[in-house]
Amino acid sequence: MRNKDKNRLSILRAVLTDLSGRVKTSSHPLTQSSVLQVLSKHASQGEESAKSFDAAKRTDLAQKESEQVKVLHEYMLGIEKASEEEMDQVVHRLVWKDGVEQKPQMRNLRDSAVRILEVDKGKAIDMKLLMGIIKKYMVT
């Protein structure tokens, strides 16, 4: 921040404001997944804004938004994410306890998998991917 990078400073302030709002309004602690979710939300908004500015021939504003998106992607890379294999292993262990299929409810299975991956292992989760894995086990 000492190099007076206004784009970096403004986007990080926006992210910190969003995160502090989540902390105040939620009864759950802030996790890697929630931080990743906020960063992703701001990145997608920035990408949409840059496209709109490009369409309106406002290249200066589009460039500003693109630079802010790059900053967000830098921070997103620093968050450790659970791999598809890890999520599959956790869901498999929850469904097949002691070699016997348990057939848990989808919501319970999701909550248990999130708790194991986020709280115990401290990794962020791609919820779409996790739900796809859970649905695969619920069908079979």
ABEGO torsion letter per residue (X at the ends): XAAGBAAAAAAAAAAAAAAAAAAAABABBBBAAAAAAAAAAAAAAAAAAAAAAAAAGBAAAAAAAAAAAAAAAAAAAABBBBBAAAAAAAAAAAABBGGBBAGBBAAAAAAAAAAAAAAAAGBBBBAAAAAAAAAAAAAX
